[in-house]
Amino acid sequence: YTAKSHKKSSKGKYLAYRKIMNDLTISVDAYKQLKRAFMGGFTHANANHSGKTLQNVSSIDFTSSYPSVMVSEKFPMSRFKPVSIKTVKQLEEYCVKYCMVFDVKFTNFKCKITQETYLSESKCSHISGAVINNGRVVAADELATTITDADFEIMKQVYSWEHIAIGTARYAHKNYLPKAIVKSVLDLYQNKTELKDVAGSEVEYMLSKGMLNSIYGMCVTDIVKDNAVYSDDWAVEKVDILDEVDKYNKSKNRFLYYAWGLWVTAYARRNLWTGIIAAGDDYVYSDTDSLKVLNYEKHKPYTEWFDKRIIGKMEEMCDYYKFDKNLLAPKTKDGVVKMMGVWDFEGTYSRFKTLGAKRYLVQSGEKLHLTVAGLSKQNGINYMKELAGGDNAKVFELFTDTLYIPADKTGKMTHTYIDDE
């Protein structure tokens, strides 16, 4: 009887989840607009500090940033419906009540803070008279883009504009992600935390970590993907968008909703930007879930405020789903509590220098650590130390936009196209 009742219970849960998926369908136009609005993690450097060797730069990062927003925030839990927005007040009311995605045009658009710029030039469908900072818009006479309510919340704080015009706008009712998804995130986070560095549990740890990190990625797997085909030669076969979206909507195997992924990154960017704004001129560099800042002690009241806020949100979710709140804060093998979503202090570098996004050099004690996209960390350091005769100060002097690493010193394979055998 126990097995029978369990089978009945499982079937009931499956049918309930299938009903959610059947409701969460997407139109072709909504898909296209959501795809235009999608942005990933925010990575950039404060232009005022770029190219300078700074001392005593501290690093802080969120503990499991994407998983934490998946359990603390509310997401689109209905189909997107069009709405005609006539006033800024109406737009703001909808942005509070619903998950919103909308096309927008700004005139006389200007950044009103000095430490950072939010909007990426590549996300603008039209832009004129622009001033660009390493790919980010500082100012523009006119620009058009597609954003979510979370993006708009950030932009109101960091930009000013003379005029705003709203084009196509869509809204969806919002609520927490389905109970089964949230519980999976919490269980995987617990496993990852408790199994880290435990002898004999390396495989289980890597599986939990990989699965936890992949939930967001699965959400934003593109619905419409062109096919790579081979006949006499390789080619790309364009697929029919209508057919692909229809297949997505009718799939009995689907358990995620494309729109969720958009809001995961949007909420994570909004969380990161609370720190960028709070740090002011002490903000140096950001990358998705971490900040590098000067005068860290001065900014502790901010991190305490943020931690209290996100813990409160996660606890509200636990009350809603009747989850044990201890799931939010599992312990490591050494008994250290690791609360999800809060700021974690990683340490202070004696020297730090960034040249822009994905390009920075740090010194901790006597050790140097290099991060440059496309370059082996250790090989890059070894080559620079060789040039500098082992002098760390000279390595920082060498680290400029004109630095060239020879191909045989990068530690990377050189990609070569061979057109004929």
C-alpha positions as a printed Julia matrix, in Angstrom:
421×3 Matrix{Float64}:
  0.0    0.0     0.0
  2.87   2.38    0.73
  4.33   1.86   -2.75
  0.9    2.34   -4.3
  0.21   5.59   -2.44
  3.7    6.85   -3.31
  3.06   6.11   -7.0
 -0.26   7.97   -6.82
  1.41  10.92   -5.05
  4.2   11.07   -7.65
  1.69  11.02  -10.5
 -0.26  13.85   -8.87
  2.88  15.96   -8.54
  3.8   15.23  -12.17
  0.37  16.27  -13.43
  0.45  19.45  -11.32
  3.86  20.36  -12.75
  2.71  19.55  -16.3
 -0.19  21.95  -15.82
  2.32  24.71  -14.93
  4.33  23.99  -18.09
  1.18  23.87  -20.24
  0.31  27.35  -18.95
  3.82  28.74  -19.47
  3.88  28.9   -23.25
  5.37  31.64  -25.37
  4.41  33.36  -28.62
  6.92  33.93  -31.42
  6.81  37.72  -30.92
  7.24  37.39  -27.15
 10.2   35.03  -27.7
 11.87  37.51  -30.08
 11.39  40.36  -27.6
 12.67  38.31  -24.65
 15.72  37.3   -26.68
 16.42  40.98  -27.45
 16.17  41.78  -23.73
 18.43  38.98  -22.53
 21.71  40.06  -20.93
 24.22  37.97  -18.99
 26.38  38.9   -16.03
 27.73  42.43  -15.67
 31.52  42.63  -16.05
 33.31  45.98  -16.24
 35.93  48.26  -14.7
 35.68  51.75  -13.23
 37.23  53.89  -15.99
 38.64  56.27  -13.36
 40.79  53.44  -11.92
 41.54  51.57  -15.14
 45.24  51.33  -15.99
 46.35  52.38  -12.5
 48.17  50.21   -9.94
 46.08  50.44   -6.76
 46.92  49.3    -3.25
 44.74  47.52   -0.68
 41.88  46.54   -2.98
 39.43  44.14   -1.32
 37.41  41.43   -3.06
 33.87  40.41   -2.09
 31.54  38.04   -3.86
 28.04  36.63   -3.54
 27.69  33.09   -2.23
 25.94  31.27   -5.12
 24.53  34.41   -6.76
 22.26  32.83   -9.41
 20.89  30.07   -7.15
 20.13  32.66   -4.46
 18.01  34.82   -6.76
 16.21  31.68   -7.95
 15.03  31.06   -4.4
 14.54  34.66   -3.22
 12.88  36.44   -6.15
  9.6   36.18   -8.07
  9.58  35.2   -11.74
  7.19  35.2   -14.71
  4.59  32.55  -13.88
  2.1   33.23  -16.67
  2.11  33.86  -20.41
  3.23  37.31  -21.48
  0.38  39.6   -22.48
  0.73  42.89  -24.41
 -0.12  46.14  -22.66
 -0.3   49.72  -23.97
  1.82  51.98  -21.72
  0.79  55.63  -21.9
  2.63  57.25  -18.97
  5.8   56.78  -16.9
  3.6   56.4   -13.81
  1.71  53.52  -15.45
  5.02  51.9   -16.48
  6.35  52.12  -12.91
  3.13  50.66  -11.49
  3.33  47.71  -13.89
  7.03  47.22  -13.1
  6.2   46.87   -9.39
  3.29  44.49   -9.89
  4.45  42.35  -12.84
  7.49  41.04  -14.68
  7.78  43.48  -17.58
  9.69  43.39  -20.86
  9.45  46.42  -23.18
 11.0   48.26  -26.1
 12.08  51.74  -25.1
 13.6   54.83  -26.72
 15.48  57.53  -24.79
 16.58  61.0   -25.91
 19.37  63.08  -24.35
 20.48  60.03  -22.38
 23.29  60.6   -19.82
 25.01  58.69  -17.03
 24.62  60.57  -13.75
 27.19  58.64  -11.68
 30.95  58.73  -12.31
 32.09  55.23  -11.33
 30.28  53.0   -13.84
 27.97  52.76  -16.86
 25.25  50.1   -17.11
 23.82  49.75  -20.6
 25.79  47.84  -23.24
 26.07  49.44  -26.69
 25.57  46.0   -28.27
 22.07  45.79  -26.73
 20.91  48.95  -28.49
 18.88  48.44  -31.67
 19.54  52.1   -32.53
 21.99  54.63  -31.1
 23.24  58.05  -32.24
 25.58  60.7   -30.83
 26.98  58.18  -28.37
 29.89  58.3   -25.92
 31.06  54.74  -25.19
 33.19  53.42  -22.3
 34.65  50.0   -23.15
 31.36  48.89  -24.74
 29.06  50.63  -22.22
 26.95  53.71  -22.97
 27.97  56.86  -21.1
 25.7   59.19  -23.09
 23.71  59.3   -26.31
 21.58  61.82  -28.17
 19.13  59.0   -28.84
 19.02  55.25  -28.28
 16.53  52.39  -28.48
 16.78  49.09  -26.62
 14.73  46.33  -25.0
 14.84  45.87  -21.21
 13.12  44.22  -18.26
 11.63  45.87  -15.17
 14.8   44.96  -13.2
 17.01  46.72  -15.79
 14.76  49.78  -15.66
 15.1   49.86  -11.86
 18.89  50.13  -12.2
 18.78  52.6   -15.1
 16.57  55.04  -13.18
 19.28  55.24  -10.51
 22.27  55.7   -12.82
 20.99  57.54  -15.93
 18.99  60.66  -16.68
 17.06  61.38  -19.88
 15.02  64.15  -21.39
 12.35  61.97  -22.96
 11.28  58.3   -22.81
  8.98  56.52  -25.28
  7.64  53.02  -24.68
  6.98  50.77  -27.67
  5.81  47.17  -27.47
  5.4   46.16  -23.83
  4.45  42.81  -22.31
  3.73  41.75  -18.75
  3.48  38.44  -16.9
  2.14  37.66  -13.44
  4.96  36.9   -11.04
  5.48  34.43   -8.24
  8.18  32.17   -6.82
  9.55  29.46   -9.09
  7.74  26.11   -8.77
  8.27  24.36   -5.44
 10.09  21.42   -7.07
 12.64  23.74   -8.74
 13.31  25.74   -5.57
 13.69  22.56   -3.51
 16.16  21.19   -6.09
 18.25  24.37   -5.87
 18.29  24.21   -2.05
 19.17  20.49   -1.98
 21.99  20.89   -4.53
 23.38  23.91   -2.65
 23.33  21.9     0.58
 25.14  18.97   -1.07
 27.73  21.26   -2.67
 28.44  22.97    0.66
 28.53  19.85    2.84
 30.59  17.73    0.4
 33.25  20.31   -0.48
 36.77  19.02    0.38
 35.32  15.85    1.96
 37.63  12.93    1.15
 35.87  10.28   -0.92
 33.03  12.62   -1.97
 34.81  14.42   -4.8
 32.54  13.01   -7.52
 29.32  13.78   -5.63
 30.6   17.31   -4.89
 31.4   17.99   -8.56
 28.0   16.62   -9.64
 26.12  18.8    -7.13
 28.16  21.89   -8.06
 27.72  21.26  -11.79
 23.99  20.62  -11.52
 23.45  23.67   -9.29
 25.25  25.91  -11.79
 23.46  24.36  -14.76
 19.87  25.07  -13.68
 20.14  28.73  -14.78
 21.9   27.75  -18.02
 19.16  25.27  -18.9
 16.55  28.02  -18.44
 18.1   30.2   -21.14
 18.91  27.48  -23.65
 17.77  29.11  -26.89
 14.41  27.87  -28.15
 15.36  28.42  -31.81
 18.69  26.97  -32.92
 19.77  26.67  -36.55
 20.98  23.21  -37.64
 24.53  22.44  -38.73
 24.21  20.15  -41.76
 26.65  18.26  -43.96
 26.1   17.11  -47.55
 29.07  17.81  -49.84
 30.16  20.5   -47.4
 29.22  21.98  -44.03
 26.38  24.49  -44.01
 23.88  26.08  -41.65
 20.23  25.26  -42.2
 17.84  27.93  -40.97
 14.95  26.52  -38.96
 11.39  27.82  -38.95
 10.9   29.96  -35.83
  7.15  29.26  -35.7
  7.74  25.49  -35.82
 10.48  25.57  -33.18
  8.47  27.7   -30.74
  5.44  25.46  -31.29
  7.56  22.36  -30.55
  8.86  24.06  -27.39
  5.35  24.89  -26.19
  4.04  21.36  -26.81
  7.03  19.45  -25.47
  6.05  16.97  -22.73
  9.68  16.84  -21.56
  9.96  20.57  -20.88
 10.24  21.53  -17.21
 11.71  25.06  -17.49
 10.55  28.37  -18.97
 12.84  30.49  -21.18
 11.76  33.74  -19.5
 12.97  32.57  -16.07
 16.6   32.75  -17.2
 16.23  36.39  -18.25
 15.11  37.4   -14.78
 17.79  35.29  -13.05
 20.53  37.4   -14.62
 18.5   40.63  -14.34
 17.98  40.17  -10.58
 21.65  39.17  -10.14
 22.76  42.34  -12.0
 20.44  44.44   -9.85
 21.96  42.89   -6.69
 25.49  43.54   -7.95
 24.61  47.12   -8.81
 23.47  47.86   -5.26
 27.16  47.39   -4.38
 28.5   49.39   -7.33
 26.25  52.32   -6.39
 26.97  52.05   -2.65
 30.77  51.89   -3.1
 30.86  55.11   -5.15
 34.38  56.15   -6.17
 35.83  53.24   -4.15
 34.35  50.79   -6.66
 37.14  49.42   -8.88
 35.96  46.34  -10.81
 33.01  43.92  -11.1
 32.49  40.5   -12.63
 29.0   38.9   -12.51
 28.9   38.11   -8.78
 31.95  39.89   -7.36
 33.26  43.38   -6.63
 36.74  44.78   -6.09
 36.62  47.86   -3.84
 38.88  50.29   -2.0
 38.35  51.07    1.71
 36.32  47.92    2.38
 35.8   48.66    6.09
 33.94  51.85    5.16
 31.43  49.82    3.13
 30.61  47.14    5.71
 27.3   48.83    6.65
 26.21  48.34    3.02
 27.11  44.6     2.95
 25.31  44.12    6.29
 22.22  45.89    4.91
 22.26  43.78    1.75
 22.75  40.49    3.62
 19.83  41.25    5.95
 17.64  42.11    2.96
 18.32  38.96    0.9
 18.08  36.65    3.94
 14.68  38.22    4.67
 13.54  37.53    1.09
 14.72  33.91    1.2
 13.0   33.36    4.55
  9.75  34.75    3.13
 10.0   32.14    0.36
 10.57  29.41    2.97
  7.45  30.55    4.82
  5.48  30.49    1.55
  6.55  26.93    0.67
  6.91  25.75    4.3
 10.58  24.87    3.86
 13.04  24.45    6.72
 15.05  27.71    6.84
 18.18  25.75    7.77
 18.32  24.7     4.1
 19.46  28.27    3.33
 22.54  27.94    5.53
 24.17  24.48    5.41
 27.5   23.87    7.14
 30.85  22.96    5.62
 32.79  19.88    6.79
 34.47  22.18    9.36
 31.12  23.33   10.75
 31.2   26.8     9.13
 27.74  28.11    8.2
 27.52  29.15    4.51
 24.43  31.31    4.09
 23.29  31.44    0.48
 23.23  34.78   -1.36
 25.19  36.95    1.09
 28.41  38.89    0.48
 31.53  36.87    1.26
 34.82  38.67    2.01
 37.61  37.01   -0.02
 40.56  39.1     1.15
 42.54  42.24    0.34
 45.18  42.48   -2.4
 48.33  44.48   -1.72
 48.31  45.51   -5.41
 45.56  45.49   -8.05
 45.45  46.71  -11.64
 42.74  46.36  -14.28
 42.78  47.33  -17.95
 39.06  46.67  -18.45
 36.6   43.78  -18.48
 38.23  40.34  -17.99
 41.72  41.88  -17.68
 43.24  42.29  -14.25
 46.4   41.53  -12.26
 46.56  41.11   -8.47
 49.24  40.58   -5.83
 48.53  38.65   -2.6
 51.59  38.47   -0.37
 54.38  37.79   -2.87
 52.16  35.84   -5.27
 50.79  37.29   -8.49
 47.5   36.2   -10.08
 46.52  37.16  -13.61
 43.11  37.05  -15.28
 43.04  37.82  -19.0
 40.41  36.26  -21.26
 42.08  33.76  -23.61
 45.4   33.64  -21.76
 46.69  30.91  -19.41
 46.94  32.43  -15.92
 50.28  30.83  -15.05
 51.93  31.13  -18.48
 51.07  34.82  -18.67
 52.57  35.47  -15.24
 55.68  33.42  -16.03
 56.33  35.39  -19.23
 55.82  38.77  -17.54
 58.03  37.81  -14.57
 60.72  36.72  -17.01
 60.56  40.14  -18.73
 60.57  41.94  -15.37
 63.48  39.94  -13.93
 61.22  38.63  -11.16
 60.35  42.13   -9.88
 56.62  42.23   -9.03
 56.45  46.03   -9.24
 57.84  45.89  -12.78
 55.3   43.21  -13.73
 52.54  45.71  -12.86
 54.3   48.34  -14.99
 54.43  45.9   -17.93
 50.7   45.13  -17.64
 49.33  47.7   -20.11
 47.15  47.68  -23.24
 50.32  47.43  -25.36
 51.56  44.23  -23.68
 52.01  41.44  -26.26
 52.33  37.79  -25.28
 53.98  35.66  -28.04
 51.93  32.67  -29.19
 54.38  30.12  -27.8
 54.21  31.74  -24.34
 50.42  31.84  -23.91
 49.9   28.19  -22.97
 46.98  28.1   -25.4
 46.57  26.25  -28.68
 46.74  28.42  -31.79
 43.64  28.04  -33.91
 44.43  27.62  -37.59
 41.91  27.27  -40.42
 42.93  24.68  -43.02
 40.8   25.24  -46.12
 42.34  22.45  -48.25
 43.71  19.07  -47.3
